[in-house]
Amino acid sequence: LSQTSSEATVSDYQYSGCSTAVVIGLSKQIAQEADCEHPGNFVPFDASGGITITSSAVLPYLDKTARDDLKTVAAAAPIQVNSALRTLAQQYLLYRWYQEGRCGITAAATVGNSNHEGGRAVDLQNYSTRISQMANHGWSHDVPGDDVHFDHTSSTDHRGQDSSAGHDRRTGR
């Protein structure tokens, strides 16, 4: 018997809209696998304790230290998270949209070069009222042209762990 199969790739979604929610299932699976292989590197957080997650496209995972400091800020001054961890799939879409001048994206790092991919960056909707609180807990706000962006500079950069999640180093598969 012959079978016809059709599989979507991430690049198939680059013209489907302006939300990385189209790859959120894959991205959650990658984040969970990466945290399983390296506990504490990509830990989940939820919409509680002053944290609001603004859309279904947010992948609510961060480095443990970054997550803990974010929760501390949110407990004192509520925050609205537009973006946290990004997988390669999500960053690929954002960077393509940025290159094409689509979706209102004013700044985007190339794939493999975003602190979001390392679990040490967030974008906040209410950034302008949280700059000092974030700075008091290890978050820098210094990326030109990306006002919503904060980097947690004392966290370890875990970039690349999402691309190796599930990869068996013994077999190479």
C-alpha positions as CSV (number, residue, x, y, z in Angstrom):
1,L,0.0,0.0,0.0
2,S,1.2,3.5,-0.7
3,Q,0.4,6.4,1.6
4,T,0.5,10.1,0.9
5,S,1.5,12.2,3.8
6,S,1.6,15.9,4.2
7,E,3.7,17.5,6.9
8,A,3.9,21.2,7.7
9,T,7.2,22.9,8.4
10,V,7.7,26.0,10.5
11,S,8.4,28.0,7.3
12,D,4.9,27.1,6.1
13,Y,3.5,29.4,8.7
14,Q,5.5,32.5,7.9
15,Y,2.7,34.0,5.9
16,S,-0.2,32.7,8.0
17,G,-0.5,35.7,10.3
18,C,1.5,37.4,13.0
19,S,1.3,35.0,15.9
20,T,3.8,32.4,17.0
21,A,0.9,30.5,18.5
22,V,0.9,28.4,15.4
23,V,4.0,26.6,16.7
24,I,3.2,26.8,20.5
25,G,2.5,23.1,20.8
26,L,5.8,22.2,19.3
27,S,7.5,24.9,21.4
28,K,6.0,23.6,24.7
29,Q,7.1,20.1,23.9
30,I,10.7,21.4,23.2
31,A,10.8,23.4,26.4
32,Q,9.6,20.5,28.5
33,E,12.1,18.1,27.0
34,A,15.0,20.6,27.4
35,D,14.0,21.2,31.1
36,C,13.8,17.4,31.6
37,E,17.4,17.0,30.2
38,H,18.7,20.1,32.1
39,P,16.5,20.7,35.1
40,G,16.2,24.4,36.1
41,N,17.2,25.7,32.7
42,F,13.7,26.2,31.3
43,V,11.1,26.2,34.1
44,P,7.5,27.1,33.7
45,F,5.6,30.0,35.3
46,D,1.9,30.8,35.2
47,A,-0.5,33.7,35.3
48,S,-0.6,34.1,39.1
49,G,1.0,36.3,41.7
50,G,0.8,39.5,39.7
51,I,1.8,37.9,36.3
52,T,-0.6,38.2,33.4
53,I,0.2,36.3,30.2
54,T,-1.1,38.4,27.4
55,S,-1.7,35.8,24.6
56,S,-1.7,32.2,23.7
57,A,1.6,32.7,21.8
58,V,3.6,33.2,25.1
59,L,5.8,30.3,26.0
60,P,5.8,30.7,29.8
61,Y,9.3,29.3,30.6
62,L,12.5,30.9,31.8
63,D,15.8,30.1,33.4
64,K,14.9,29.3,37.1
65,T,16.8,32.4,38.5
66,A,15.1,34.7,35.9
67,R,11.7,33.1,36.7
68,D,12.2,33.6,40.4
69,D,13.2,37.3,40.0
70,L,10.3,37.9,37.6
71,K,7.9,36.5,40.2
72,T,9.4,38.7,42.9
73,V,8.8,41.8,40.7
74,A,5.2,40.7,39.9
75,A,4.4,40.2,43.6
76,A,5.1,43.8,44.2
77,A,4.0,45.4,40.9
78,P,1.8,43.4,38.5
79,I,3.4,42.7,35.1
80,Q,2.0,41.7,31.7
81,V,4.2,39.2,29.8
82,N,4.1,39.4,26.0
83,S,7.0,37.0,25.5
84,A,9.4,34.8,27.5
85,L,11.3,31.8,26.3
86,R,11.3,31.4,22.5
87,T,12.2,28.3,20.7
88,L,14.1,28.3,17.4
89,A,10.8,27.8,15.6
90,Q,9.3,31.0,17.2
91,Q,12.4,33.1,16.7
92,Y,12.5,32.0,13.0
93,L,9.0,33.3,12.4
94,L,9.6,36.5,14.3
95,Y,12.8,37.2,12.4
96,R,11.2,36.5,9.0
97,W,8.4,38.9,9.8
98,Y,10.9,41.5,10.9
99,Q,12.9,41.1,7.7
100,E,9.7,41.5,5.6
101,G,8.5,44.5,7.6
102,R,5.5,42.7,8.7
103,C,3.5,42.5,12.0
104,G,4.8,45.7,13.4
105,I,8.1,44.1,14.6
106,T,10.7,46.9,15.2
107,A,13.6,44.7,16.3
108,A,14.4,41.0,16.2
109,A,17.6,39.0,16.6
110,T,18.6,36.4,14.1
111,V,17.8,32.8,15.0
112,G,20.3,31.5,17.6
113,N,21.1,35.1,18.9
114,S,18.1,36.1,21.0
115,N,18.3,36.0,24.8
116,H,14.7,34.8,24.6
117,E,16.1,31.5,23.2
118,G,18.3,31.2,26.3
119,G,15.4,31.6,28.8
120,R,16.8,34.9,30.1
121,A,14.6,37.6,28.4
122,V,11.0,38.8,28.6
123,D,8.9,41.4,26.8
124,L,6.5,43.3,29.0
125,Q,3.3,45.0,27.7
126,N,3.5,47.4,30.7
127,Y,7.3,47.9,30.4
128,S,7.3,51.7,30.9
129,T,6.0,51.4,34.5
130,R,8.2,48.5,35.5
131,I,11.7,49.5,34.4
132,S,13.0,50.4,37.9
133,Q,11.4,47.4,39.6
134,M,12.8,45.1,37.0
135,A,16.3,46.7,37.3
136,N,16.2,46.2,41.1
137,H,15.9,42.4,40.4
138,G,18.6,41.8,37.8
139,W,16.8,42.8,34.6
140,S,18.4,45.2,32.2
141,H,16.4,47.4,29.8
142,D,18.9,48.5,27.2
143,V,18.1,47.1,23.7
144,P,17.7,50.1,21.3
145,G,14.5,50.0,19.4
146,D,13.0,47.2,21.5
147,D,11.3,49.1,24.4
148,V,9.4,46.1,25.7
149,H,12.5,43.9,26.1
150,F,14.3,43.0,29.4
151,D,17.3,40.7,29.8
152,H,18.1,38.9,33.0
153,T,21.9,39.3,32.9
154,S,22.7,37.2,36.0
155,S,21.0,34.1,34.5
156,T,22.9,31.5,32.6
157,D,22.4,31.6,28.8
158,H,20.9,28.3,27.7
159,R,20.6,29.1,24.0
160,G,20.9,26.0,21.9
161,Q,19.4,23.6,24.4
162,D,16.1,23.7,22.6
163,S,17.7,22.5,19.4
164,S,19.3,19.5,21.1
165,A,16.2,18.6,23.2
166,G,15.4,14.9,22.7
167,H,18.6,14.3,20.7
168,D,20.2,11.1,21.9
169,R,24.0,11.8,22.0
170,R,24.7,8.1,22.1
171,T,23.0,7.3,18.8
172,G,23.2,10.7,17.1
173,R,19.4,10.7,16.6
